[in-house]
Amino acid sequence: MPDMRRPSACARRQTSRRAMDARHGAPILKTIQEGESMKLVLATLAAATSLACASGAYAQAAASAPAPASAATAAKVAKFDQKADARLEDRIKDLHAKLQIKPDQEALFGKLADTMRSNAQHMRELYEQRMTQTDTFTAIDDLKSYGDLAQAHADSIKNLEASFEPLYAALSDTQKKAADVEFRHTGQPHPGGKPPRHHPKPQAAPADAASAAGK
């Protein structure tokens, strides 16, 4: 009689694939949808790295759902989406406040905010579609799916760039400085932050240098 407590090989493969999605898919989808800081959302535009939009937490929520999804699971995912949307709105409000958007800049800022929302929705749908099909993927299907996500990620950055450029042009010098801080590349310190650590290559000792020169 088989041990019912031990998962089948098929179940273990599915769990492994979902764990990989949660671990490797999250960096692709990292910043608009789930509550990443607005600084990282904006840093993605400047660095062209981690923008796109459904989070690793969303990936885990989708990965844990059985197929077909039950009504209870669908309700949990819907609740998660609501919380993620609320966090995105908080980030948009935070950016609005930090840039001190003026009345005559509201329309341009609104276009940027709408782009962030639409990017988030599009990436959420793509990732959810992937999670419902991943158990039947071949290796080629898997690579193609990641490629589609990466392309959508790149497209979302271009969309944000196009939406932000006219707003940036309309900002005052003071506002532009604030925007530059918010858009600073990931990994660069903000004012008051710790400077990056540098590890220069050790210089050869004088005796060693002289010895090397004589060879």
Residue pairs with C-beta under 8 A, 6 or more apart in sequence:
7 15
14 135
17 134
17 135
17 137
18 63
18 64
18 131
18 134
19 63
21 59
21 63
21 130
21 131
21 134
22 56
22 59
22 60
22 63
23 56
24 146
25 56
25 59
25 127
25 130
25 146
25 149
26 55
26 56
26 59
27 50
28 52
28 146
28 149
28 150
28 153
29 52
29 53
29 54
29 55
29 56
29 58
29 59
29 123
29 127
29 149
29 153
30 36
30 40
30 50
30 51
30 52
30 55
30 56
31 40
31 41
31 44
31 50
31 51
31 52
31 53
31 55
32 41
32 51
32 52
32 53
32 88
32 116
32 119
32 120
32 123
32 156
33 53
33 54
33 55
33 58
33 84
33 88
33 120
33 123
33 124
34 54
34 55
34 56
34 57
34 58
34 84
34 87
35 55
35 84
35 87
35 88
35 90
35 91
36 50
36 55
36 91
37 91
38 91
38 92
38 94
38 95
38 98
38 182
39 182
39 184
39 190
40 50
40 186
41 51
41 91
41 116
42 95
42 179
42 182
42 183
43 49
43 50
43 183
43 184
43 185
43 186
44 50
44 51
44 52
44 157
44 160
44 186
45 51
45 157
45 160
45 161
45 164
45 183
46 183
46 184
46 185
47 185
47 186
48 154
48 157
49 186
50 186
51 119
51 153
51 156
51 157
51 160
52 119
52 123
52 149
52 152
52 153
52 156
52 157
53 119
53 120
53 122
53 123
53 124
53 156
54 84
54 120
54 123
54 124
54 126
54 127
54 128
55 84
57 80
58 80
58 84
58 124
58 127
59 127
59 131
61 76
61 77
61 80
62 77
62 127
62 128
62 131
62 132
63 131
64 73
65 73
65 76
65 77
65 131
66 73
67 132
67 135
69 77
69 132
77 128
81 124
84 120
84 124
85 120
88 116
88 117
88 120
91 116
92 113
92 116
95 182
96 109
96 113
98 178
98 182
99 109
99 171
99 175
99 178
99 179
99 182
100 174
100 175
100 178
101 109
101 175
104 170
105 167
105 170
105 171
108 166
108 167
108 170
109 167
111 163
111 166
111 167
112 160
112 163
112 164
112 167
114 163
115 159
115 160
115 162
115 163
116 160
118 159
119 156
119 159
119 160
122 152
122 156
123 149
123 152
123 153
123 156
126 148
126 149
126 152
127 149
130 145
130 149
133 141
133 145
134 142
134 145
137 145
168 176
168 179
171 179
181 190
181 191
184 190
187 196
188 196
189 195
189 196
204 212
